[in-house]
Amino acid sequence: MKWAEYLYVIALLGFLTQGPVLKIWEASGAIDSSIIGNTKFATYLLIQIPAIVMLFRRGIPRRMFFGPVGLVLAFCAWMSLSTIWSTFSSYTLVESFTLTVTCLAGLYIATSFTLLQQLTLFLVAMQPGLLVSWFAVRNNWSGAANFDENYWIGIYFNRNSFAPPAALGLLAAVALLWIFVVRRPRYWIPVVFVLLDAVLLDLALLLRSKSSTSLGAIGVFGFVWAFWTAMRWLNRRRRFTADQLAQLVYPGFLLAMIILTWLSFNFHRILSQVVKSNVDFSGRSVLWRFSRAGIEDRLLLGWGWMSAWHSPNFFKILGDYVLPAEFNTWSHSGVMDILLGGGIIGGALFVAAVIWSGTRQFSRVFTQTAGQWSFAATWFVIAASTQESFIVGNHFLWLLLVSALAGSRTEPRRV
């Protein structure tokens, strides 16, 4: 039964990359697009129901409610409550429901599997979609590649949707390599060679996507991993106490991450000043201009989760400034989505969950092999979400973020 559960989780994670689901219903959508949205919604829901059933059957430890998990659930509850004042209530109701469902699926992953098991499941689950994407490009499937700009899309319909599965597969493989090289269990050398193959494959596919968003997020992951590896090294040499860690090191780390987040939102503006030319990544500066105006307009409560970009009044905020029609869909930033949808209250709940989770990860960093994963995975998703709307229901990156904030089951052996 445990192996059946592993296979289920692999399917769950694979479907939540969204590419397989979209590809399955692509032909039907071309015939009748009026009902295909409900069909996709039902598909995502059905694949997540077993996870929620198993979560409630096993139960969530009470101690988890009095911590970051409780705040994450409060964040989802607040976004559900925003249906009351939403400018598009029916849309907010559906979107907040899916946000909560995927959050619970993430808690299922965190409470059911050890870190080693999670990393293995993440790695294996990403590979089928990536291999099918490689096959699609090699066999010239329609829309599998953009030959004008020479980048790959695969079965994901967008390079910024194709790159995250490759990035997660790459990062999970690297983390597993770290574990096996440090622990050196029996037959570790053949496993290392298999993991190196996975690293090379996923890295090659990631580079062929030419997605700067995922590459930048991987850079943040690497910075966070290196930082906490250094702290682990210093701690083992008694260079600082636990109190010093909480009072000095962690606040300094948070300040560095705040600066990196600010730079991600202003990178195009800074680069434009350096090269003396207007640099804009897919019109994000225009989108974020509307987003900032929308946040200021409804600062406390927000517009209702994910409803702003479907509200006519939202596009009147900047007066005569008109947004091109092709951009009237989303903000291209999960961070902006949180503030737009739930105001500063929703934003405060999310930030508090991230900060509190970090304080709970100290012991894992210093006692668990690859304990840096929770910190690094959290900020990987946040970094990617500054550029894309990844904090959303039915998406594997939101599930990854929740599972990273919640942690993992304690492993029998710690190193």
N, C-alpha and C positions, 0 to 999 in steps of 0.2 A: 504493500500500500504506500510505503514511503516513496518508492520509485515512481508510482503512479502520480503522487503529489509533485514530485520533481518535474515530470513531463507536463503536468498541468501548469505549473509556474512558468516553464519555458514557453508554453503556448500563450499564457496570459501576458507575459512581457513582450513576446513577439507581436501579438495583436495590438498592444498599446503603443507600439512604434507607429501605428496607424497606417503605414504603407500597405501591409497585407490586406487590411479591411477595405481600404479604398480601392485596391486593385481587384479584390473579389467582386465588388459591386459596381465597378467601372462600367461594364457593358450594360448592366441593368439601368444605371443612371442615364446613359445615353438614350435609352428607349423611353423611360418615364422618370424624369427628375423630380416630380412632385412628391413622391413617397420615399425616395431614396434616403433622404435625411433621417426619417424615422427608422428605416431599415438599418442604417449605420448605428444609430443610437441603441437600437435593440441588440445589435451584435456586440457592441462594447459592454452593455449591461450584462448580457448573458455570460460573457467570458469572465466577468468580475464577481458574479453572484457566488460561485463556490468559495472564493477567497473570503468573502464577507461571512458566509455561513460558518466556515472553519474558524474564523477569527472569533465570532461570538460563541461558538461551541467551546473553544479552548479558553476564552475569556481574556480580557486585558487586565494585567496586574493593577491593583488599585493604586499602587505607588506611581504608576505611569501617568495617572490623571493629574497628579499634583506636580507637574513639571512641564517640559516642553510639549509633550503629547497632548496634555490638557489644553495648552494654548493653541496648538494646531487645530484641535477640534473646535475650540472657541472661535478661531478664525473662520473655519468652514461654517459654523453656526451663524456668525455675523453676516457672512456673504449670503446665506440662505435668508436671514432676516431682512436683508436689503431688498428682497422681493416686494416688501410692503411699500417702500418709497421709490422703487425703481421706475425709471422712465419707460421701461419696456418689460413689465412684470413677467409675462409669460416666458420670455427669453431668459430672464434672470433665474426664474424658478428651475428651468431645465439645466442651465449652466451650473448653478450652485448645487443642484442635486448630483450632477456628474462629478463636480469637484469633491464633494463629500464621499461619494462612492469610491473614487480612486484613492482618496486619502485613507479610507479604511483598508483598501487593498494594500497600500503601502505599510500600514500597521501590521497587517497579516504577515507580510514578508519579514518585517523587523522582529516580530514576536515568535515566529515559527522557525527561523533558520539562524545558524551561527554566521559569523562574518565569512568564513571560508566557504560555506554553502551558498551564501548570497553572491559572493564574487563569481563562483562557478556557474550559478544559474544566470547571472547577468551576462557572462561571457558566452555561454552556450546559446542563450535565447536570442542574442543579436545576430548570430551567424547565419541562420536560414534566410532571413530577409536580405542580408548582405550578399550571400552567394547567389540568390535568385536575381538580385540587382546586377551582379557581375554577368550572369548568364543573359539577362535582358539586354545589356549594353552590347555584349559580344554578338548577339543575334539580332541586333537592330530593332528591338521592340519599339513601338511608337512611344515617343516621349521619354525614353530611357536615358537619353543624353542630349545635351545642347551642343550641337556641332559648330555653331557659329562662335561660341565663346569657349568651346572645348572643355566642358565639365560634365560630370556624370550626375544623373538623378536616380536611376534605377527604377524601382517600383514605388518610390516615395513622392513623386509628382513635384518635388521641389528639392534643390540641393541642400537647403538649410534644414530639411526634414531627413534627407539621406545621411548627412554627416553625423548627427547625434548618435544613431545606433553604432556607427563605425567608431565614434569617439568613446562611447561607453564600453564597447567590446575591447578596444585598445587599452583603456585604463584598467578594466577588470583583469585583463591578461597581465598587465604590468604589475598590478598589486598581487596577483597570484604568484608571479615570478618572485617577487620580493619574499613572500611567505615560504615558498619552497627552497629558495636559496638560503634563507636564514635558518629554517628548521632542518633542512636536508633529511627528510624522512626516507624510508626505504623506497627504492626505485625512483628517486627524485630526478635523476638525470634524464630519463626518457620523457618525463612530464615537462621538464624545462624545455626540451626541444619542441614538444608539441605547442607549448605556450609561445615560444619564439615564432613559430609558424603563424600562430594566430595574431601576434603583434604585427608581423610583416604584412599579412593580408589586410588587416583592418586599417593599418597605417596607409597602405597603398590606396585603398578605397577612399579613405578620408581625404587624402591629398588630391585624388581625382575629382572629388566634389568641389574643390576650391572654395570651401566655406570658411570665410574668415571668422565667423561667429564661433564655430566649434574649435577652431585652432586657438583663438583667443581664450576660450574657456579652458582648454587644456593647459595653456600657459598659466592660468590662475590656479588650476589644480596642482601643477608642478610646484608653483611658489608655495602654496599652503602645505603640501607634502614635505617639501624641503625645510620649511620653517619648523614644523612640529617634529621632524626627524632631528633637527639640531637641538630643539628643546629636550627631546628624549635623551640625546647624547649628553647634554649638560646635566640633566637631572640624575643620570646614572653616576655622574662624577660629583654629585652633591654640591653643584655650583649655586643652587637656589632651593628654597623650601617651597612647600605647597602654598603657603600664604603669599610668598613673593610671586609665585606663578599667577595666583588669582588677582593680586593687587597691581602687578606691573606688566607681566608678560601678556596676559590675555587682553587687557585694555589696549596695549600697544598693537597687538595683532588686529583687533577690531578697527583701530584707527587706520592701519595700513589697508584693510579691506574696504573701508569707506572711501579712502582716497582712490583705490583701484576702481571702485564702482563709479565714482564721480568722473574719473578719466574715461571710462567706457562710454558714458553719456556725452562727453564733450570731445571725444577723440577726433571726430570729423571736423569740428570747429578749430581745434588746436592744429590739426594737420593742414587745414585750409590756410591758416595764418603762416605756417612754416613754408609751404610751397607757393604762397601768394596766389592761390587759385581756389575756387569753390569746389570742395570735396564733399560729396553727400552719398552715403551708402543706401541705395534703394529708396531715396526720399525720406529717410528716417528723421531728418531735421524738421521737415514739414509736419510729419506725423506727431513728433514730440512737441512741436509748437502748439498744436491743437490739444494734445494731452495735458500739457502744463496749464493751458488756459482752462481746460475742463476741471482739472484738480482744484485750481484756485476758485472756480465758480461754485463748487460744492465741496468745500474743504473738509467739513466734519463728517458727513455721512456718505458722500459719493453719489454716483448716479445709479447705483445698483450694479451687482456683479455682471460684468461684460455687456452692459446695456448701452453705454455711452455711444459707441460707434454704430448703434442701430437707432439712435434718437435724432430726429431732424433738428431739434433745438441745439444739439451739441455742435453742429456745423455752423451755427449762427453766432457763436461766441466771439469770433474774430471779425465780426461785421462783414465788410465787403470782401475779405480774403476768402477765396474759393479753393477748396481742396480738390485735386483731380479725382475723377470718379473711380479710377482703378485703385485708389488708396482707401476708399470708404468702407473698410472692413475691420481692421484691428490696428492697434497702436505699435505693433512690432516691438513690444516690451512688456514682459510679465510684471516687472516692477511698476511700470506706469498703470497697467491693468488693475493692480491691487489698490493703488491710490485713487484711480478713477472709479473703481467699483465700490470700494468700501470706505473711502475717505481716510483721514488720519487715524481713525479708530481701527479700521482694518489693517492699515499699515503698521500701527503700533503693536497689534497682536502678532503679526507676522515677524516683525523685528524682535520682539520679546521672545518668541519661540526659538528663533535662530540663536540669540545670545544665551538664553538659558540652556539650550541644547549643548552649546560649547562648554559651559561649566560642568556639564555631566560627562563630557568626553575625556576629561583630563586623565582619569584612571585608565581608560582604554588606551590612550596614547602611550602611557608609560608601562603598561603591563601586558598589552596584547600585540602580537606580531601584526603589522600593518594596521595598527589602531589609528593611524593617521587618516584612514579611509573616510571616516564619518565627516571630519572637518573638510577634507579635500573634496569629497563628493558634494557636500552641501554648497560649497562656494563655486564648484564647477557649474551646478545647475543655476545658481544665482547669477553668475557671470554670463552664462548663455541666455538667461532670461532678461538681461538688460537689453538685448538686441532682438529677441523673439518672444512671442507669447507662449511660453512653455509652461507657465504656472496655470494650468487649466485642466479640467476633468478629462478623462479618457486619454491621458498622455503619460507615457512611461517616465518622462523626466520629473513630473510632479510626484509620481509614485516613488522614484528614486530619492527625491528630496525628502519626502516624508519618512521613508525607511532610514535615511541617513540621520535625520533629526532624532528619530526614536532609538537608533542603535541596532543592536542585534542580540540574539540569545548568547549567553555566556558559553564559551567554548570549554570543553573538558580540560584542555591543556592550554596554559598561557606561557608565553616566552617573552 
